[in-house]
Every structure is written in C-alpha cells, then in structure tokens.
C-alpha cells in the first residue's frame, strides 16, 4: 500500500496573480549587445576584481592555467569577501530599478488569494490537506477526521477523546523558518496506521537532511533521532519499522537502514551498503521488513528498474536489454510482470512494449488498476488498465489491454499525479497544467470511466480573461481533449457540467517544430499576449534545460503575466537531452551533448527570423544544467542574445568532472562523460562554458545567481565564470555582468511565496533594464 506521497511535492506558491492593465512597449533607450550602443545606466564604480593565484591543470598531455581555482575552497575567507563585494556591485547596478521591482512585486503578490489550500484527500479515517495561512510564506500540513455516519454514541466518544477538533496541525513550515531562518522539507511519510510522521529537514540549504519522527498522538518529536544525510523514507506495513537511505560525501544514496519504533528509543540497524560509487540504492515499502533484500537484475550501467507490487506480482518498468527487440531505440522502457517469488529468475512475462507513437514515462498501481504515464510525440498522456491481466498475454501493445485514456485538455503540457495514497480506491487524482491554464486537479474514476474537476488554481483579478470550457468530448469534431479514437465509446460517460478555465483567448500558446543543425526537428512552445505582442519588435526570452532526461517545465506560472502583458514573448526550447523520450535524452548525452546547444541556438534564430522577437531583444535563461546550455550557446554566438540569466549554473564542467570527490560527479559521468577518458575529455573541454569564453568579444549583459550553500553546483562555478568573462571580454560590456549570491540558500532557492515573487521581480527588472523595454510609468 502506498505511503502519503503528495507531501514530497512542495506546493507551487509562485502562482495566483492579478492581470495588470495593458502596457504599450515604449523603448526606454536604443539597445544592442555591442558596447558602442550599450547606453543603459551602470554604477559609477567598477566591478570588483578577485585575486588571481597561479594554478595549473594537466591531463592527457594538455595543460592550462586556472587562476580562479582558489574559489573552489569555500573556506577561504577571501571568497566570502569577494561574493559580498559582487552583491554590493549588483545592488548598485540595479539601483535605478528599485521602483520597477516594487511594481512587479506588487503585481505578482496581488494575484495571489489571501489563503491557498489543497483539496482534502481521504486516507483511512482522515482527510489530509495543506494550506498557506493568510500573510504566511510557507504551507502547513493538517488533517481532520472525515465525517462518519456512525451514530451519536461513537461521535460522543470521539468528542471525549478530542478527535472532533476542526483540524490537527502535523507540520508547520513557518515555525521552522522562524526558528532557523531557512526551511526545506525533503520528504514526508505518514505511517500506515496514521500514528507517526517521518520527514527530512534541511535548515541550512546544504541538502544535508536530518531525519525527524513525530508522534502524531502526542505531538512530540522523538528526541534521540540524530540521523543526517537522509535521502528517502518508507514505512513498513507494521507502522513500527521505518526504512531510510543515507548519502555519502558525494550525495550518493549508498546505505539502507532500518529503524524500529518503541516508546523510548529509536535505534538504526544497517540493512545494506552499496560500495560501488557508480550505483545508488533506494528503499521501498515492505510488507515483511525482516525477510531480507533481493536483487532484481545484474549490474548494468544505464539500466533502470521501477517496481510496483500488486497481490503477489511485481510490475516492472525497465529499459533493460530485451532479447529479440534490438530495434527498440534509445533504451526505451517496456513493462514486464513476474511473480514476487520469481523476481530473480527468468520467468518475466506479459511484456507490454512501447510503440512508435507511445513511450513509457512512469507508472502507478492501485487495487484494480494499473496507471501508465505516457508520451505521444512529446505530449503527455495517461491511461488505466484493468487488473489483473490475462495470464497468457505476452508482448502486447497498450491498446490490446482495453486501456482507458484519461481525457485531457488539448493544450495540456504537464500531467502530475496527486497523492493517491488510498490503495483501495478506483479514483486517481491528477494535476494538469499548461502555459495558458492555471493548474486544475482532476479525479478520474477508472471503474466508471468518467472524471470530475476537484479544484482549479485561483488567480485573483483575471476572471474576465478566462475562457470556460467543458471537460468533455465534442462529438461534432471540435475536440478540446486529447483522447485516442478508442475512447469515443466512453465520451458519453464524461460529466459534461465539468468545466476548466484557461486564458487562451488573451494569450497565444503555439507549438512549432524547429530544424536543428543536423536536420532533427526540435519542439518549441511560444507564449505571447494576443493584444500586446508586436511582430518583429517584441522583446523575448528563450528558456531551455536539456539534461538528465528531465522535461522542461512549461506549466502555468502567473508571474509571467507581468512579462506577457508588457508585450514580451516567452519561448521554451525542448532541446535534446530532455525528457521527451529515452532516445531524445540519449541524443544529447556524452559525446553528443553539443546537440542540445545547437538545438537551443536553432530555436533562438527561429524566433528572430520568423518575427516573434526583435533581433536585438532576445534574452536567454538557463537554470542549473540549463546554465551549461545557455553558457555554451553564448560562447558559440556572442551576439545572438541581448541578455542572459544564469541561475545556479553548471558552467565549469570540465574541472568539476575531473574532481571525483565533488557531490554527484561520478553519477554525472553517464550524462556528460568521464574526462579521465581522453576522447571524452577532449569533447567535454571543447564545449565547457568556462573553458571556451571567447576573447575580446562584446559580452551580453548577464545576471548570474548562486547560492553559497549549494551542494549540487558549487558557488565557485558562477563566481569563476563572472571573473573570467570580465577578464576576457570587452571591458565596457563586462560591467553589465553581475553576480548575485544568496549566502544562506541552497540550490533550489527554497523560499516562501512572497520571497519568490521578490526574486522573480528582480530578474524581470534586470531584463527590462538591459533591454530598455519597460513602460515609462514604471
């Protein structure tokens, strides 16, 4: 039975915003990335100059100097001094945008409802939910007893025990933040008997999570739990046994431990330790926690398994080599089934294969249904299949199993499962989103094959711009849903009164296919205001990621209304290396990583050549590994982008991968390659942004953000990049390269809903300043 998984997803709190009045684009000053036209105001002071210490790097017969290598020592007091100097310079650079930042912040804040809450979800006798109280930054996890028709005697008894209180607070992020100044809850798990809450807590930003266990009957925290570097949690069905994994110094989950609860102490017993640094271990729920561990498959690099247990069977989603199917491209996933007792044998059967149209993304399982998350040519889909399967079925396609495809809005870009912690239900909860549709929570009844909208995210003040559309299938051909043909027979079962709201009448969301350097078609989503955009004149931003097989987030974000309503174009480049399919990911890994960069550049040229964006007003934004993408694109085409934002960017790729002691480096070898191999080193060194900054060019204005406590991408990567860009590029242009470091935060910049608005307002103000594209009243 599943644990309370919805708590692992933080509430999206940068949404809920007010649509401002329409603005006309009034260029503040002419702008170009060339220094002779770079007329926006800069501080009278010069940027700080960090110290240079000779340091030589040699490998494979190649030697080079890295005078900023000293910055990788975060204990050097000169580093903190330098970062503070850069923060002061950034503040001076942005001083003339203070009023603009306030306007943007107030716009974003005013779109939020005073209080935000998730719809309650029933699990056992309890309704669990989260809400953000009025005026607060962070969520509160609560529960209350569900209404039961069990007679006045039982109700009186529960009242006497205090069980009829309005709600019980299980965890309040706000109180933790007030105490420590920072809060990041990694994962939460409520025990199956609802008596304990286990969660992981980071109060420094370093992602060194501490295990906390709360007794929900007494409200007390077990005082003797002192476990650090915890990664994942899972309760056994006895509600007394908690499994968890811990990470080593490189943040690799390597050890499984087991804790047995009793009244006084919590003792941890090691279950398994993984000594090979190229593999991770994880833990799952267990009905029989003392029966020991079983291996699933022999060790193979790049092979993954996702298992779900269902009444004595394992359903396995894997990309392991499949005999007789050498034509399955790019490590595509398929599904196998076996008896739990045969997990180590070759008796896997009932294999469900992908097709040319579909690829597997994920799966879930409940009492009588298998839920499959799919991608069809990059677009998300989801379906359910009745369980159990026929025993003699083998090598089937999904539609052979009479699957039911959940009806989805045609513009949907994200399909995320809800908590779905009740194993015995036939209702599956999903969160749907698109760039022009505030998130909606939908319950799909897999037995009745119908659906109902539970809640749609509120955006204050935009109701007049909504288009209200029924969640239904129109038999006349006007289909606003993604639904394969074999679902037409179920269309009449959909509740026609259910409607979702979107902003597609006010904002355009276009999907274009862009031809990259090698002829591959790259999807790009283009978002704009139908009223405020101006062909060939609009400013715009292009976002990309392209790594780890992760899908680019193009879901709804109300903050963007502050750009769109001012005429900005926002585009998302779904470059290779991302999560469109396994083959799409593999096409930009290792010795093919540069494909993602070429794809991004092709999308940028498309926006300009097709008139979406003015040729001197296109900006680029990259986050984390997306910073590598944008940084490499800047080096290849210094004049393509008029400004860039690089957020906690991975830029010093070659040096980082050469240091196997750094967190995540060894695990990154499968993604980027191992520079200890000469061929892979030469390839990596050839695109690594830090190692390929062109000399003497006019650098575009850049906002680089970093976090001192970041354990994923070291703060020195951003600092070294800024120092080297200023050293090698045009001195006047490089004055507009600024570094903003959060001294207390971590990689994800965890902050409350209002502080997130401040961050976004700062970034938007930077773009408006350096492009000169903001309203005269701002």
Buried (B, 14 or more C-beta within 10 A) or exposed (E): BBBBBBBBBBBBBBBBBBBBEEBEBEBBEEBBBBBEEBEBEBBEEEBBEBBBEEEEBEBEEEEEEBBBBBBBEBEBEEBBEBBEBBBEBBEBBBEBBEEBBBBBBBBBBBBBBEEBBBEBBEBBEBBBBBBBBEEBBBBBBBBBBEEEEEEEEEBEEBEEEEEEEEBBEBBBBBEBBEEEEBBBBBBBBBBBEBBBBBBBBBBBBBBBBBBBBBBBEEEEEBEEBEBEBBBBBBBBBBBBBBBBBBBBEBBBBBBBBBBBBEEEEBEBEEBBEBEEBEBBBEBEBBEEBEEEEEEBEEEEEEBEBBBBBBEEBBBBBBBBEBEEEEEBBEBBBBBBBBEBEEBEEEEBBBBBBBEEBBBBBBBBBBEBBBBBBBBBEBBBBBBBBBBEBEEEBEBBEBBEBEBBBBBBBEBBBBBBBBBBBBEEBBBBBBBBBBBBBBBBBBBBBBEEBBBBBBEBBBBBBBEEBBBEBBBBBEEEEEBBBBBBEEBEEBBEBBBEEBBBBBBBEBBBBEBBEBEBEEEBEBBBBBBBBEEBBBEEBBBBBBBBBBBBBBBBEBBBBBBBBBBBBBBBBBBBBBBBBBBBBBBBBBBBBBBBBBBBBBBBBBBBBBBBEEEBBBBBBBBBBBBBBBBBBBBBBBBBBBBBBBBBBBBBBBBBBBBBBBEBEBBBBBBBBBBBBBBEBEEBBEBBBEBBBBBBBEEEBBBBBBBBBBBBBBBBBBBBBBBBBBBBBBBBBBEEBBBBBBBBBBBEBBBBBBBBBBBBBBBBBBBBBBBBBBBBBBBEEB
